[in-house]
Amino acid sequence: MNLTPGEIMNGLTKQNRLLTSKNDEYQQLIAKRAEAERLYNIAVAEKTIALRLSDTPVTIIDKQVRGDRAIAKLKYDFDVSQGVEKACLLAIKTAMSAIDTYRSLLSWLKAELQSR
């Protein structure tokens, strides 16, 4: 793999732009996940209270709450938002790794040029 200094710099610039973009996206995804979690927790609490007030046996309330279609959909939305957030974080780590690789290549190329 013989890259020119210009190609290395282009790759580094591209990864820096990607990293900036992913950091912005990550902030938005955190807010979406937090909102999904908030909606899910509120729905669980409301359904639990409603079932307790209706004299439902305490031992089955949890299963009835989790089995409710609306609550299951909110839980699904929350789980998906968590997965998307984790995928974005992985993309950030990958971009940082690529940046480190390009920096190492530049250092190696600099050392090679100086030794000539």
BARO-458198 format. One line per 5 residues: their letters; for each residue x, z, y of N, C-alpha, C, O. Coordinates in Angstrom, 2 decimals, m for minus. Atoms other than C-alpha are relative to their C-alpha. Layout:
<rs>
A	X Z Y X Z Y X Z Y X Z Y ~ ...
</rs>
This chain:
<rs>
MNLTP	0.86 0.00 m1.17 0.00 0.00 0.00 0.90 0.00 1.23 1.47 1.03 1.61 ~ m0.82 0.14 m1.20 1.84 m1.29 3.04 m0.90 m0.21 1.19 m1.45 m1.29 1.40 ~ 0.83 0.07 m1.19 m0.04 m0.53 6.20 0.90 m0.05 1.22 1.93 0.62 1.29 ~ m0.73 0.05 m1.26 1.18 m1.43 9.64 m0.42 1.19 0.85 m1.47 1.79 0.61 ~ 0.40 m1.10 m0.90 1.17 1.21 12.37 m1.35 m0.27 0.66 m2.13 0.65 0.86
GEIMN	1.29 0.35 m0.62 m1.73 m0.65 13.99 m1.16 0.22 m0.95 m2.21 0.71 m0.54 ~ 1.06 m0.21 0.99 m3.77 m0.56 10.78 m0.24 1.50 m0.23 m1.37 1.95 m0.39 ~ 0.13 m1.45 0.17 m3.07 3.13 10.38 m0.75 0.60 1.19 m1.65 1.43 1.02 ~ 0.67 m0.51 m1.21 m4.13 3.82 13.97 m1.47 m0.41 0.03 m2.33 0.37 0.44 ~ 1.40 0.44 0.07 m7.29 1.74 13.50 m0.79 0.84 m0.99 m1.93 1.24 m0.72
GLTKQ	0.66 m0.84 1.00 m8.13 3.69 10.36 m0.22 1.42 0.52 m1.27 2.02 0.29 ~ 0.11 m1.34 m0.57 m7.46 6.96 12.15 m1.10 0.07 1.05 m1.88 1.02 1.09 ~ 1.04 0.06 m1.04 m9.65 5.96 15.08 m1.39 m0.09 m0.63 m2.32 0.59 m0.20 ~ 1.29 0.15 0.69 m12.45 4.89 12.73 m0.44 1.33 m0.61 m1.61 1.70 m0.50 ~ 0.34 m1.28 0.62 m12.32 8.22 10.87 m0.34 1.05 1.04 m1.22 1.89 0.82
NRLLT	0.31 m0.94 m1.08 m12.29 10.18 14.13 m1.41 m0.24 0.54 m2.15 0.70 0.83 ~ 1.36 0.32 m0.45 m15.43 8.34 15.27 m1.04 0.47 m1.02 m2.07 1.03 m0.67 ~ 0.89 m0.43 1.07 m17.06 8.99 11.91 m0.15 1.51 0.00 m1.26 2.03 m0.16 ~ 0.03 m1.46 m0.02 m16.14 12.67 12.10 m0.86 0.51 1.15 m1.66 1.43 0.97 ~ 0.80 m0.39 m1.16 m17.65 12.99 15.58 m1.48 m0.24 m0.28 m2.32 0.61 0.01
SKNDE	1.39 0.35 0.32 m20.83 11.25 14.42 m0.59 0.96 m1.03 m1.73 1.42 m0.88 ~ 0.48 m0.91 1.06 m21.13 13.42 11.30 m0.16 1.43 0.53 m1.07 2.14 0.10 ~ 0.15 m1.33 m0.59 m20.58 16.60 13.33 m1.31 0.10 0.78 m2.02 1.10 0.71 ~ 1.26 0.03 m0.74 m23.46 15.61 15.61 m1.19 0.02 m0.96 m2.16 0.74 m0.76 ~ 1.07 0.07 1.00 m25.62 14.75 12.59 m0.17 1.36 m0.68 m1.29 1.79 m0.94
YQQLI	0.04 m1.29 0.68 m24.72 18.06 10.93 m0.75 1.04 0.83 m1.53 1.82 0.29 ~ 0.73 m0.93 m0.88 m25.98 20.03 13.93 m1.50 m0.24 m0.08 m2.28 0.71 m0.12 ~ 1.42 0.33 0.10 m29.31 18.21 13.74 m0.56 0.41 m1.37 m1.69 0.91 m1.46 ~ 0.45 m0.35 1.35 m29.54 18.75 9.98 m0.15 1.51 m0.18 m1.03 1.97 m0.90 ~ 0.12 m1.46 0.06 m28.95 22.48 10.39 m1.34 0.43 0.60 m2.03 1.29 0.05
AKRAE	1.27 m0.34 m0.64 m31.92 22.66 12.75 m1.18 m0.40 m0.89 m2.15 0.34 m1.00 ~ 1.08 0.45 0.89 m34.10 20.65 10.34 m0.14 0.93 m1.20 m1.25 1.27 m1.61 ~ 0.05 m0.91 1.15 m33.14 22.89 7.42 m0.59 1.34 0.39 m1.40 1.91 m0.34 ~ 0.51 m1.29 m0.47 m33.83 26.02 9.42 m1.51 m0.06 0.23 m2.23 0.88 m0.10 ~ 1.43 0.16 m0.22 m37.25 24.70 10.43 m0.76 m0.10 m1.33 m1.83 0.49 m1.48
AERLY	0.64 0.11 1.32 m38.09 23.76 6.83 m0.05 1.36 m0.69 m1.05 1.70 m1.32 ~ m0.02 m1.34 0.60 m37.05 27.22 5.67 m1.01 0.92 0.69 m1.70 1.69 0.02 ~ 0.96 m0.82 m0.77 m39.11 28.87 8.43 m1.43 m0.30 m0.43 m2.22 0.62 m0.66 ~ 1.36 0.40 0.39 m42.24 26.90 7.52 m0.32 0.47 m1.42 m1.43 0.93 m1.70 ~ 0.19 m0.43 1.39 m41.79 27.67 3.83 m0.22 1.52 m0.07 m1.14 1.98 m0.74
NIAVA	0.13 m1.46 0.03 m41.29 31.41 4.42 m1.32 0.48 0.59 m1.93 1.43 0.08 ~ 1.29 m0.37 m0.61 m44.33 31.62 6.68 m1.14 m0.27 m0.97 m2.03 0.56 m1.14 ~ 1.07 0.36 0.95 m46.51 29.82 4.12 m0.03 0.96 m1.18 m1.10 1.36 m1.63 ~ m0.07 m0.95 1.12 m45.30 32.10 1.31 m0.58 1.35 0.42 m1.36 1.95 m0.31 ~ 0.50 m1.30 m0.49 m46.01 35.21 3.39 m1.52 m0.03 0.18 m2.21 0.90 m0.23
EKTIA	1.45 0.10 m0.23 m49.49 34.02 4.41 m0.77 m0.04 m1.31 m1.79 0.63 m1.46 ~ 0.69 0.12 1.30 m50.46 33.06 0.85 0.08 1.33 m0.76 m0.89 1.73 m1.40 ~ m0.16 m1.28 0.68 m49.08 36.34 m0.53 m0.98 1.03 0.56 m1.64 1.74 m0.19 ~ 0.93 m0.94 m0.64 m51.08 38.39 1.97 m1.45 m0.33 m0.38 m2.23 0.57 m0.68 ~ 1.36 0.41 0.35 m54.23 36.37 1.26 m0.34 0.39 m1.44 m1.44 0.86 m1.71
LRLSD	0.25 m0.35 1.40 m53.88 36.92 m2.49 m0.08 1.52 m0.18 m0.88 2.00 m0.99 ~ 0.08 m1.48 0.10 m53.24 40.66 m2.05 m1.33 0.51 0.52 m1.93 1.43 m0.03 ~ 1.29 m0.42 m0.57 m56.32 40.97 0.12 m1.17 m0.38 m0.89 m2.24 0.22 m0.80 ~ 1.08 0.42 0.89 m58.38 39.17 m2.53 0.03 0.73 m1.34 m0.62 0.32 m2.30 ~ m0.11 m0.84 1.19 m57.48 41.82 m5.12 0.57 m0.74 m1.22 0.23 m0.42 m2.36
TPVTI	m0.70 0.67 1.09 m55.37 39.44 m7.18 1.03 0.97 m0.57 1.71 1.65 0.20 ~ m1.01 m0.89 0.58 m53.20 41.38 m9.64 1.40 m0.33 0.53 1.81 m1.49 0.57 ~ m1.32 0.16 m0.63 m49.78 41.93 m8.07 0.97 m0.75 m0.90 1.83 m1.48 m0.41 ~ m0.96 0.60 0.92 m47.97 40.75 m11.19 m0.06 m1.53 m0.04 0.90 m2.17 m0.46 ~ 0.09 1.46 0.05 m49.24 37.17 m10.86 0.02 m0.66 1.38 m0.02 m1.89 1.49
IDKQV	0.02 0.56 m1.36 m49.17 36.75 m7.09 1.16 m0.96 0.22 0.97 m2.05 0.75 ~ m1.18 0.84 m0.23 m45.65 35.34 m7.05 m0.17 m1.38 m0.65 0.16 m2.40 m0.05 ~ 0.18 1.28 0.69 m46.50 32.66 m9.63 m1.09 m0.84 0.66 m0.96 m2.06 0.75 ~ 1.06 0.75 m0.67 m49.69 31.71 m7.83 0.48 m0.55 1.34 0.15 m1.67 1.72 ~ m0.54 0.47 m1.29 m47.89 31.48 m4.50 0.91 m1.20 m0.22 0.76 m2.22 0.44
RGDRA	m0.95 1.08 0.26 m45.10 29.32 m5.90 m0.69 m1.24 m0.59 m0.20 m2.36 m0.42 ~ 0.73 1.10 0.60 m47.60 27.18 m7.77 m0.96 m0.72 0.94 m1.50 m1.77 0.60 ~ 0.88 0.64 m0.98 m49.64 26.37 m4.68 0.62 m1.33 0.44 1.80 m1.39 0.77 ~ m0.52 1.34 m0.31 m49.30 22.63 m3.93 0.63 m0.08 1.39 1.70 m0.66 1.55 ~ m0.52 0.06 m1.38 m48.80 23.06 m0.18 1.33 0.74 0.10 2.27 0.27 0.76
IAKLK	m1.23 m0.78 m0.04 m46.15 25.73 m0.68 1.10 m0.69 m0.81 2.26 m0.70 m0.40 ~ m0.99 0.74 0.80 m44.44 23.71 m3.42 0.57 m1.18 0.80 1.75 m1.49 0.70 ~ m0.46 1.10 m0.85 m44.25 20.77 m0.98 0.95 0.51 1.07 1.97 m0.13 1.35 ~ m0.90 m0.59 m1.00 m42.71 23.01 1.69 1.34 0.39 m0.63 2.40 0.22 m0.02 ~ m1.23 m0.37 0.72 m40.20 24.31 m0.87 0.83 m1.25 m0.30 2.05 m1.24 m0.17
YDFDV	m0.67 1.28 0.26 m39.37 20.71 m1.84 0.69 m0.49 1.28 1.86 m0.88 1.25 ~ m0.57 0.43 m1.28 m38.84 19.80 1.83 1.22 0.83 0.37 2.22 0.30 0.85 ~ m1.11 m0.91 m0.29 m36.59 22.83 2.26 1.21 m0.33 m0.89 2.34 m0.42 m0.41 ~ m1.09 0.31 0.93 m34.55 22.00 m0.87 0.67 m1.33 0.35 1.90 m1.45 0.30 ~ m0.56 1.30 m0.37 m34.13 18.37 0.20 0.84 0.13 1.27 1.92 m0.45 1.37
SQGVE	m0.76 m0.15 m1.24 m33.03 19.40 3.69 1.32 0.71 m0.26 2.33 0.40 0.38 ~ m1.26 m0.67 0.36 m30.44 21.72 2.15 0.97 m0.99 m0.64 2.16 m0.98 m0.34 ~ m0.84 0.99 0.66 m29.15 18.89 m0.04 0.60 m1.00 0.97 1.77 m1.36 0.86 ~ m0.48 0.95 m1.00 m28.88 16.49 2.87 1.06 0.66 0.88 2.06 0.03 1.23 ~ m0.98 m0.73 m0.81 m27.06 19.13 4.91 1.33 0.13 m0.76 2.39 m0.06 m0.17
KACLL	m1.22 m0.13 0.81 m24.58 19.71 2.06 0.72 m1.34 m0.12 1.95 m1.40 m0.08 ~ m0.61 1.33 0.09 m24.01 15.96 1.69 0.71 m0.36 1.30 1.79 m0.96 1.28 ~ m0.62 0.27 m1.30 m23.28 15.68 5.40 1.28 0.81 0.14 2.29 0.29 0.64 ~ m1.19 m0.84 m0.07 m20.83 18.57 5.19 1.12 m0.58 m0.88 2.29 m0.54 m0.50 ~ m0.98 0.64 0.87 m19.09 16.82 2.29 0.58 m1.24 0.68 1.78 m1.50 0.58
AIKTA	m0.49 1.18 m0.73 m18.85 13.63 4.40 0.97 0.43 1.11 1.95 m0.26 1.37 ~ m0.91 m0.52 m1.03 m17.26 15.71 7.18 1.35 0.36 m0.62 2.40 0.04 m0.07 ~ m1.25 m0.38 0.68 m14.70 17.12 4.75 0.78 m1.23 m0.45 2.00 m1.25 m0.39 ~ m0.65 1.24 0.42 m13.99 13.63 3.42 0.67 m0.69 1.19 1.80 m1.18 1.07 ~ m0.58 0.61 m1.21 m13.43 12.28 6.95 1.23 0.77 0.45 2.22 0.17 0.87
MSAID	m1.16 m0.82 m0.39 m11.10 15.19 7.72 1.18 m0.26 m0.94 2.33 m0.31 m0.49 ~ m1.04 0.30 0.97 m9.16 14.46 4.54 0.63 m1.37 0.28 1.85 m1.54 0.19 ~ m0.50 1.34 m0.33 m8.87 10.78 5.49 0.87 0.06 1.25 1.91 m0.61 1.32 ~ m0.80 m0.16 m1.23 m7.61 11.78 8.95 1.36 0.60 m0.35 2.39 0.15 0.16 ~ m1.27 m0.62 0.42 m4.98 14.01 7.34 0.89 m1.02 m0.71 2.11 m1.03 m0.52
TYRSL	m0.76 1.03 0.71 m3.94 11.12 5.09 0.62 m0.99 0.98 1.80 m1.34 0.85 ~ m0.54 0.93 m0.99 m3.57 8.75 8.03 1.13 0.66 0.81 2.12 0.00 1.13 ~ m1.06 m0.71 m0.72 m1.53 11.38 9.89 1.28 0.08 m0.85 2.39 m0.10 m0.34 ~ m1.15 m0.05 0.90 0.72 11.77 6.88 0.68 m1.37 m0.08 1.91 m1.47 m0.07 ~ m0.57 1.35 0.03 1.16 8.01 6.68 0.79 m0.30 1.27 1.87 m0.89 1.22
LSWLK	m0.70 0.22 m1.27 2.10 7.90 10.35 1.32 0.76 0.03 2.34 0.23 0.48 ~ m1.23 m0.80 0.03 4.64 10.70 9.88 1.04 m0.63 m0.93 2.22 m0.71 m0.60 ~ m0.91 0.64 0.95 6.12 8.98 6.86 0.58 m1.28 0.60 1.78 m1.53 0.50 ~ m0.45 1.25 m0.61 6.29 5.64 8.69 1.00 0.27 1.13 1.98 m0.45 1.29 ~ m0.91 m0.38 m1.09 7.94 7.32 11.69 1.37 0.39 m0.57 2.42 m0.02 m0.06
AELQS	m1.26 m0.41 0.64 10.54 8.91 9.43 0.75 m1.20 m0.57 1.97 m1.27 m0.48 ~ m0.61 1.20 0.54 11.17 5.57 7.72 0.65 m0.84 1.11 1.77 m1.34 0.94 ~ m0.53 0.79 m1.12 11.65 3.80 11.06 1.22 0.66 0.62 2.15 m0.02 1.04 ~ m1.13 m0.72 m0.60 14.00 6.51 12.34 1.24 m0.02 m0.90 2.37 0.08 m0.41 ~ m1.13 m0.02 0.93 16.14 6.38 9.21 0.70 m1.35 m0.10 1.74 m1.47 m0.75
R	m0.61 1.34 0.07 16.90 2.68 9.67 1.06 m0.18 1.02 1.67 m1.25 1.09
</rs>
